[in-house]
Amino acid sequence: MSPSADEHGEPSDEQQTAPERGGEDPKRHREDDHVDDRDGDGGHAHGGAGGKGDGGHHNHHQHMVRDFRRRFWISLALTVPMLAISPTIRAWTGIGEATAFPGDHWVLWTLATVVFVYGGWPFLKGLGKELGKRQPG
């Protein structure tokens, strides 16, 4: 047995190429080999989107950032009135029933549901896909 072989006579990790070890050959790795499916369109190759070279991925990334930023600010704006009518926050701040009104618990529930669904939609969509494939995580 050679000094670089293991006890079964197989070549050591140093002698094996990346594909033989079950990994990817770093020399063959290119940025446009990645597939991204965060937006739910079935995936597309970065850099090859629309035949625009790297611009397709860059535009997609900018769109995704704008979408997350918009969802954040809208969710934050909806959170402010939620806090104002929340019984717990009213008790903590000592304002008592000053912001209370009939049916405020339904308004609170509706705002909380909108924030959860709208703000979390990208994550909920990803969860649905993972569960559909039976591969959570």
N, C-alpha and C positions, 0 to 999 in steps of 0.2 A: 504494500500500500504506500502510495506516495505521501510525503509529509503534508501536502496541501489537500489530501482527500480525507473525508470523514470516515467513521468506522465501517460504513457500508460500501466504501469504495467510490462514493459519489464525489464529484468535484466540490471543493469548498465554495462558499459564497463569493469569495474573491475571484474564483475561476469561472463561475457561472455568469452569463449575461443577465441583464435585468428581466427579459421575458422568460428565461428559464427559471428564475427565482419567483416568478409569478407577479413581478412588478412591471412597471412601464420603463422603457428605455429612455432615460432623460435626454438623449441626443435626438430622439424622435418627437419629443414633446413640443407642441406648438400651441400658442394661445388660441388659435382658431379651432383646436380639437375639442374644446369644452362644449358641453351642451347645457343650456340654461333653460329651466322650465318654471321659473318663479312666477311668470306672468300667466301661466296656464295655456299657452298657445301650442303645447305639445313639444316644445323645445326647438331651439335653432342653434346653429353653430355660431359662436361668437366670431365676428370678423367676416362671416360669409352672408350676413343678413342682407338680402336685397342686392347682392353683388356690389356692395359699396366698400369692400375691404373692411378695415377696422371701424369705419364710421357707423355701421349698422349696430354694432355692440355698444359703441359710445352713446349713440342716440337712445338706445333702449335703456341704458343705465341712467342717463339724464332724465328720461321719462319716469323711470321707477323712483328716482330720488324726488322728483317733483310731486309724484303721486303720494309718496310717504309723507313728505312735508305738508302737503295739502290736508291729508287725513289727520295729521297731528294737530295742525292749527284749528281745524274745524272741530275735532274732538275736544280740544282744550277749551274752545269757545262754548261748547255745549256743557262742559264740566262746570263752568262758573255758576250758571243758574242751578245746576244740580246741587252744588255745595250750599248755595243760598237757601234752598228749601229742604235740605237734608235735616231730619230731626236730630241726628247725632251732632252735626256741626252746629246747629242752632243751640243745643245744650252746652257744647264746649265753649262757644263764644258768648253765651249768656244773653243772646237776643231773644230767646224764648219763642213766643208765637208771633213775633213781629212780621216774619215772612210767610207765615202759615196762611193757607186759604183752603176752602173746601175742595177736595179732590187733588190736593198737592201730592199725595202719595202716588196717584196715577201719572201725574206729570213727571215725577221723579223716576218712576219705573220706565216710562216711555223714553225719557232722555238717556237713562242708563242703558236701555236696550239699543238705542240708536248709536250711542258711543261705542258700545261693545261690538255691534255688528259692523258699523261703518269703519271704525278705527281698526278693528281686527280682521277685516275682510281678507287681506292678503294671507294672513296666517290661517284663518278658517278654511280658505280655499286650499291651501297647502295641506292642512290636516285632512280634508276630505279626499284629496288625491292619495295621500299616504295610506289612509284607511282603506280606500278602494283597491289599492294594490296589495293590501295586507302587509305593508312594510312601514309601520310607524317609526318615526325617529329618523 
